[in-house]
Amino acid sequence: MKKILLPTDFSEQADYALKVAASLAKQNDATIYLMHMLEMPSHLLSGDTNLDVPEQLLFMKIANERFEKTMEQDFMKGINVEVTVESHKAFDGITMAIRQYDIDLVVMGSSGASGIKEMFIGSNTEKVVRTADAPVLVIKNDIENFNVANFVFASDFSDDQKLVFEQAIDFANSFNATLHLLFVNTPNRFVITAAAEKKMNDFIKGFDELASHELHIYNDDTIEHGILNFSRSIDADLIGMSTHGRQGLAHFFNGSISEDLVNHALRPVITFKI
């Protein structure tokens, strides 16, 4: 986690995410790439050659003033920050920045499905979660000191999850966290306990860096409810899962489970792309 991307629309939720990003940057001696997409009218984003230059300058001036206020906050002191202002649409700009700066982690704020619709809230957060090449950490609330003691990693423990699991182990180890490996049983996809335990134990063989961990099988009516309810039962600090990108979510994460969790979980959620 040497390069952390923080897209901001200067909303309250974005500030929550920035506080977490700042904490991670201090722990890992990382650089934060603080990025804002100018909230310009559509004709200024369309490539129209007849641009109103004074209007562009006004938007840039407002953005710079907001950046100055952001950088003056106490939790930003002593952190290496690269500020960038783009004129792309939000999702496109984030995707390009991940590749351009070789980002290790994206931290984003979100108010969830029922919250206000800010520039980076709702559909843009879901798109980034679904397609980003880097892990995406979504923050909903104001967290004074971001520390992960209990990290829930939910999976179906199939072989295509192993590369993702390595990233989850690295993240857990960076906090000396206990990694709670979670298999959710549902009525439609019921697996007997002995078979689920064997699958999980076979899966973790060979992961020498796997330190403190526990295996859990949890029954619920849906996978999403199972993850949320189990995480609540142990007061988890973080929920982790995988995504399959543009091709949708396979096996255990059918449909839009990652996007649903990002919208509905009050706890921080981190996603890793397979």
C-alpha positions in Angstrom: 0.0 0.0 0.0 2.5 2.6 -1.2 0.1 4.4 -3.5 -3.4 5.1 -2.4 -5.9 6.8 -4.6 -8.6 8.9 -2.9 -11.3 10.3 -5.3 -13.0 13.2 -3.6 -16.1 15.3 -4.3 -15.4 17.2 -1.0 -18.5 15.7 0.5 -18.8 14.5 4.1 -18.4 10.9 3.0 -15.3 11.6 1.0 -13.8 13.2 4.1 -14.5 10.0 6.1 -12.6 8.1 3.4 -9.8 10.6 3.4 -9.3 10.2 7.1 -9.0 6.4 6.7 -6.6 6.9 3.7 -4.5 9.2 5.8 -4.3 6.6 8.6 -3.2 3.9 6.1 -0.7 6.3 4.5 1.0 7.0 7.9 1.1 3.3 8.8 2.7 2.3 5.4 4.7 5.5 4.5 2.5 5.8 1.5 1.6 8.6 -0.9 -2.1 9.6 -1.3 -3.2 10.6 -4.8 -6.0 13.0 -4.0 -8.1 13.3 -7.1 -11.1 15.5 -8.0 -13.1 15.5 -11.1 -14.3 18.9 -12.0 -18.1 19.1 -11.7 -18.5 20.9 -15.0 -21.5 21.0 -17.2 -21.8 18.3 -19.8 -20.8 20.5 -22.7 -17.4 21.1 -21.0 -16.9 17.4 -20.7 -17.9 16.5 -24.2 -14.8 17.8 -26.0 -16.6 20.8 -27.5 -14.0 23.2 -28.9 -16.2 26.2 -28.1 -15.4 26.1 -24.4 -16.1 28.9 -22.1 -12.6 29.4 -20.7 -13.7 31.7 -17.8 -16.2 29.1 -16.7 -13.4 26.4 -16.6 -11.2 28.7 -14.6 -14.0 29.3 -12.1 -14.4 25.5 -11.6 -10.7 25.1 -11.2 -10.5 28.0 -8.7 -13.3 26.5 -6.6 -11.5 23.0 -6.6 -8.2 24.5 -5.5 -9.9 26.4 -2.6 -11.5 23.1 -1.5 -8.1 21.3 -1.8 -6.5 23.9 0.5 -9.1 23.4 3.2 -8.8 19.7 2.9 -5.0 19.8 3.3 -5.3 22.0 6.4 -7.0 19.3 8.4 -4.9 18.0 11.3 -5.0 14.3 10.2 -3.4 15.3 6.8 -0.2 16.6 8.5 3.0 14.8 7.6 1.5 12.9 4.7 2.9 12.9 1.1 0.0 14.0 -1.1 -0.2 14.3 -4.9 -3.1 16.5 -5.9 -4.7 16.0 -9.3 -7.7 17.6 -11.0 -9.3 15.9 -14.0 -12.1 16.8 -16.3 -13.2 13.3 -17.1 -16.5 11.8 -16.0 -16.0 10.4 -12.5 -15.8 6.6 -13.3 -13.6 7.1 -16.3 -11.2 9.3 -14.4 -10.8 6.9 -11.5 -10.2 4.0 -13.8 -7.5 5.9 -15.8 -5.8 7.1 -12.6 -5.5 3.6 -11.2 -3.5 2.6 -14.3 -1.6 5.8 -14.7 -0.3 5.9 -11.2 0.0 2.2 -10.6 -2.3 2.5 -7.6 -2.2 -0.2 -4.9 -5.4 0.7 -3.1 -8.5 2.9 -3.8 -10.3 4.4 -0.8 -13.8 5.7 -1.5 -16.6 7.2 0.5 -20.1 6.1 0.1 -23.4 6.9 1.8 -25.1 3.8 0.5 -28.2 3.3 -1.6 -30.5 5.4 0.6 -28.2 8.3 1.0 -27.6 11.5 -0.9 -26.4 11.2 -4.5 -23.0 12.8 -4.6 -20.6 12.7 -7.5 -18.8 9.6 -6.2 -21.8 8.0 -4.5 -24.0 5.2 -5.7 -23.4 4.0 -9.3 -19.9 5.3 -9.6 -18.8 3.5 -6.4 -20.4 0.3 -7.6 -18.7 0.6 -11.0 -15.3 1.1 -9.4 -15.9 -1.8 -7.0 -16.9 -4.1 -9.9 -14.1 -3.2 -12.3 -11.1 -1.7 -10.6 -7.8 -3.5 -11.0 -6.7 -2.4 -7.5 -8.4 -3.3 -4.2 -11.2 -0.9 -3.3 -11.9 0.1 0.3 -15.3 1.7 0.8 -15.9 3.8 3.9 -19.4 4.8 5.1 -18.9 6.4 8.5 -16.5 8.7 10.4 -13.8 6.4 11.9 -11.5 8.1 14.3 -8.7 5.5 14.3 -8.9 3.0 11.5 -7.6 -0.3 12.9 -8.6 -3.8 11.8 -8.6 -6.4 14.6 -11.3 -8.7 13.0 -11.4 -9.0 9.2 -14.2 -11.2 7.7 -13.2 -12.7 4.3 -16.3 -14.2 2.7 -15.8 -16.7 -0.1 -16.9 -20.0 -1.7 -13.3 -21.1 -1.4 -12.9 -22.2 -5.0 -9.5 -22.2 -6.7 -10.1 -18.9 -8.6 -10.2 -17.2 -5.2 -6.6 -18.0 -4.2 -4.9 -14.9 -5.7 -7.5 -12.7 -4.1 -7.0 -14.5 -0.8 -3.3 -13.7 -0.9 -4.2 -10.0 -1.1 -6.6 -10.4 1.8 -3.9 -12.1 3.9 -1.4 -9.3 3.2 -4.0 -6.7 4.3 -4.9 -8.7 7.4 -1.2 -9.1 8.3 -0.5 -5.4 7.9 -2.8 -4.9 11.0 -2.0 -8.2 12.8 -5.7 -8.9 12.4 -7.6 -12.1 12.9 -8.8 -13.3 9.5 -12.3 -14.8 9.8 -12.9 -17.1 6.8 -16.6 -17.2 6.2 -18.6 -19.7 4.2 -22.3 -18.9 4.0 -24.8 -21.7 3.7 -28.2 -20.8 2.1 -31.3 -23.0 1.5 -30.7 -22.8 -2.3 -27.0 -23.7 -2.0 -26.8 -25.9 1.0 -23.6 -27.7 1.7 -23.2 -30.1 4.7 -20.8 -29.0 7.4 -18.2 -31.8 6.8 -18.0 -30.9 3.1 -17.7 -27.2 3.7 -15.0 -27.7 6.4 -13.0 -29.9 4.0 -13.3 -27.4 1.2 -12.1 -24.6 3.4 -9.2 -26.6 4.9 -8.1 -27.7 1.5 -8.2 -24.1 0.3 -5.9 -22.7 2.9 -3.2 -25.3 2.5 0.0 -23.8 1.3 -0.7 -20.3 2.5 2.3 -20.0 4.8 1.7 -16.3 5.5 -1.7 -17.0 6.9 -1.4 -16.1 10.6 -4.2 -15.7 13.1 -7.4 -17.1 11.4 -10.7 -18.9 12.2 -13.0 -20.9 10.0 -16.8 -20.2 10.1 -19.8 -21.8 8.5 -22.9 -19.6 8.8 -26.5 -20.4 7.8 -28.8 -17.6 6.5 -31.5 -17.0 3.9 -29.1 -15.2 1.5 -25.4 -14.8 1.1 -25.6 -11.1 1.7 -27.6 -11.4 4.9 -25.2 -14.1 6.1 -22.2 -11.9 5.6 -23.8 -8.9 7.3 -25.3 -10.9 10.2 -22.1 -12.8 10.9 -20.0 -9.6 10.7 -22.3 -8.0 13.1 -22.1 -11.0 15.5 -18.4 -10.7 15.9 -18.3 -6.9 15.6 -16.0 -7.1 12.6 -13.9 -4.1 11.6 -13.8 -5.0 7.9 -15.6 -7.2 5.4 -13.7 -8.5 2.3 -14.7 -10.3 -0.8 -13.8 -10.8 -4.5 -15.3 -9.5 -7.7 -15.0 -10.9 -11.2 -15.1 -7.5 -12.9 -17.1 -6.8 -16.0 -18.1 -10.4 -16.5 -20.1 -10.4 -13.3 -19.6 -12.4 -10.1 -19.2 -16.1 -10.3 -19.8 -19.0 -8.0 -20.4 -17.8 -4.4 -20.8 -14.2 -5.4 -23.7 -14.5 -7.9 -25.4 -11.4 -9.2 -24.4 -8.2 -7.6 -23.5 -9.3 -4.1 -20.4 -7.0 -3.9 -22.4 -4.0 -5.0 -25.2 -4.9 -2.6 -22.8 -5.2 0.3 -21.2 -1.9 -0.5 -24.6 -0.3 -0.4 -26.0 -2.0 2.6 -23.0 -2.7 5.0 -22.3 0.0 7.5 -18.9 -1.5 8.2 -16.0 -0.8 5.8 -15.9 -3.2 2.8 -12.8 -4.1 0.7 -13.1 -5.8 -2.6 -10.4 -7.6 -4.6 -10.7 -8.2 -8.3 -10.0 -11.7 -9.6 
